[in-house]
Amino acid sequence: MILWHKIKPAFWDRRESELELLNYRRLWRNTFVLGLVATLLPVVFLSWVNFYQFDRQYELQSNESKGHIQRLLSTGQVQISYFLDERRAALNYVSLGYTFEQLSDLKNLAAVFLRLRRAFGGFVDLGLIDQRGIQRAYMGPYNLQGRDYKEQDWYKEVLLRGIYVSDVFLGHRNFPHFVIAVRHEQEGEEPYVLRATIDTGRLNNLLRAAEMQPSGDLFLVNQQGVLQTPSQLYGGVLARFPLLPSSPQEWHGIIETKDPAGHPLLLGMARIANTPLTLVLTNQPKALLHKWDQLRINVIVMIAISVLAILVVLWWGTSTLVSRVFEADLRRVGLLHEAEYTNKLASIGRLAAGVAHEINNPVAIINEKVGLMGDLLAVSNDFGHKEKFIKLTLAIQASVKRVSEITHRLLGFARHLPLKYEQIHLQALVTEVLGFLGKEAEYRNIQIKVNIPPEVPTLRADKGQLQQVLLNIINNAMAAMDDGGLLDISVKQPKEDTMSIVISDDGVGIPKENLNSIFEPFFSTRGEKGTGLGLSITYGIVQKMGGHIDVESEPGQGTTFTVVLPR
Amino acid sequence: MRVLLIDDEKELVTTLSERLDIRGIDNDWATSGESGLELAKQQPYDCVVVDLKMPGLGGLETIKAIKQEQPDTRVIILTGHSSGEDMDSAMDIGTYRYLVKPVDIEDLLDLMQA
């Protein structure tokens, strides 16, 4: 609200022009809105094109990412299946080539284990388990010979399905590995189970070798969603990967989801057949589109700055434009008023001069004739009614004097005498003027307060005419006041080169509809008591001196005249 | 003291003349600038009272011509009305004072004799 008061243009509360059918606020609004539309339209269009292209690019990139994920998943799935099948086939090959008795011989088992390690790699140990679930022979880093696996789930599964691939586990040596077990069953031979532990390092290397995009991650999870190989983003082996769909049946294909931070995430999944494993690939399309994002942010910032600049410039431009129109209107109104007054004053002046001249001559004749009559009466002998005649001539002379005063005032109105400038002490001038009216004020008990600071400098003006100005205004003020009123006269120096004389009364005030007419010649509200010339003479004099008069009035409260004059 | 009165209003100038006679002041009168100038050429006057607006030879021209004849004579303008410019010109060519009609004869006498 305070900001609005500061930036509000001066015309905002004036609204209507006095000269034309023009509403400043509407003009401002129309100009502002039109400017806004014209300037913002290209910006909006460009922004739309930019965002449209961004979306297209995003979509393309996203599709490309999906294709890439699909390729990687397929390749990974084949490689891992091949890796597992290879080791499973190796165990099957061993089980087909050896009987239980042959493998029970640790020498033979050691030779087989050594060959497996050399040929395939990744084998950590190898165990032979008889049909009762007891490990009969074992080659490896632990002492597991004689161990009973009969009640273990994996043993039951391998008996049932012929093959078993375990989840990854850390085991005694605390490194990740998993188990492949195959069942040997042949006519006439004792059945057995061959169980091998395989290091996941090989598996990790396979996944690591995949050509991943910078924001991508590729790893294996088991059916519980637990990481079977380490992930770059979601933790090490056996950590839980939280983003998979709740049902393992849905763990295939590519879905769009969100990562824990809420960023869009492409999640690709592929089941590895005959194992509890699922290959998972994640990718953040946002990260791939990082440069586009940066560009988009730049564009948004640019647009915001442009819009802000447009708003500021438009506001300033429109306000300045309409303010200029408003100020020009004000000046024109002022000039028109002034011209109107000046024309009226000049016409009245010419009329008054003519009238005065035409009246003065016959009045002068009457004056001289009656004067002569008086002269003759004075030197003549007494005769009947002589005194009466003398009185009559005196009465005529008094009337002639009245006429003469009126014509002199009219001439004063029309006077074109050059101004006689002199330095005037306003204190002395006001005192002098009040001297003329002091008696009336005293009689009517009107209190006159004069406030002229002693430091007020002198004013260069025509003393006689300035006296008339003050006399006219004070006279009017006193006519408007009730007995016992208060008249306030003060002098101020609003600027270095101007002086203002302020005359306030607490009289009846001037109705608003009369305020514009009070300086017009012959405008009077005092009926026969006023000629209607006082204020227009005052106006003319002040104008001739290069000054102006301001009037403020509140009916019932009083009136303040401010005469502003150049020093 | 000898006074010359010039005014196109005959009623005014004759009445004024008569009133001056009563006060013992020698005077002549004329109702135009031309006839006033003729009189001034014939004899000297201490004071000339002249109107400004007259048909024919106007007040200012009359004053100029009389001042050429009699530079020391005192010129008083008695006029119905005149502009500030006229007054300035009149003062420039040696007019003593100006009075606006109607005038109190005593004021006029004061100016003549001052």
Interface residues (C-beta under 8 A of the other chain):
Chain A: A353 A356 H357 E358 I359 N360 N361 V363 A364 I365 I366 N367 E368 K369 G371 L372 D375 L376 V379 V400 V403 S404 H408 L411 A414 R415 H416 L417 P418
Chain B: E9 E11 L12 T15 L16 E18 R19 I22 K53 L78 G80 H81 S83 G84 E85 M87 D88 V100 K101 P102 V103 I105
